[in-house]
Amino acid sequence: KAAIIDGKAIADQIRKEITAEVSKMKESVGNVPGLAVILVGARKDSSTYVRNKKRACAEVGILSFDVTLPEDVSQEEVVARVKEFNDNPAVHGILVQLPLPKHISEEVVLGAVSYEKDVDGFHPINVGTLAMQGRKPLFVSCTPKGCIELLKRSGVQIKGKRAVVIGRSNIVGTPAAQLLQRENATVTVVHSQTPNPAEITREADILVAAAGKAELVRGDWLKPGAVVIDVGINAVEDLSIKKGYRLVGDVCFEEACHVASKITPVPGGVGPMTIAMLLSNTLDAAKRAYGVANA
Ligand code: NAD
């Protein structure tokens, strides 16, 4: 049976390392990293994400600055807030919680974030440099970065392996494929228009599933011994439990765990890594701002 890649334990370890680095920074430069979070509107899920991010910052000693703007705020006002944070030297990372209300352009708002404070890795300069050989983005999107970190910290060799990524979104699939390629895997991307996905995933030594389709990947989609990173978070109805739903990944865990050699669970796999990578990006931004060398 497949070994479980325990994302929660690995994320906890990373948070410990960040806590130690933050306190070292406090001693050496007298400052700690700062993360600004901008929330527009009162979506329940977004408010929960923002609350979790703020709590995670507090736990490692990162200061958080937050601004909540009303749903009907103008685009100019949101951009003005972003620019205030761009100019604030105590703020090293800026995060705009998505989605934004329809009357506000994500392109305009995300483009206004200084690429040096773009801890979500969504600025076109960071996205562009990730795509360029020989260039290094200042920041990489947190979820795909977390996938690579999970592989490395689980002792999975990436170099020379066949990797398949399901999904081509800007936030997960595309950067995950680019990162795997940078780690010298041979990468294929499968997406919604791929006619024969299972045929392709069966070639994968490493499979990253980010389609947002509950249990899309069955046991027979996998090569025996494959390493499976399941990014999907899907709510499926389950009236046998109080909440009325449970969360499943893009991979049918029950089947996959008999074929794969290593697999991430949902929840408790990639999810906890996303926030850990946000903290790590914020620490990196502060180190760069204060000229602190990487350990
Ligand atoms: P998205 O909807 O933007 O993109 C989904 C991608 O999957 C698209 O590129 C599409 O072409 C592809 N796809 C859709 N159906 C497919 C199919 N049947 N076969 C092959 N490819 C298919 O979603 P996203 O933002 O990339 O997120 C993907 C999943 O990851 C979602 O379940 C989301 O909730 C989850 N997610 C998890 C985290 C985390 O922290 N764990 C973070 C971000 C997203």
Residues whose N, C-alpha, C, O or C-beta is under 5 A from the ligand:
A	BS01	NAD	T143 I166 G167 R168 S169 I171 V172 G173 V190 H191 S192 A210 A211 G212 K213 V231 G232 I233 N234 V270 G271 T274
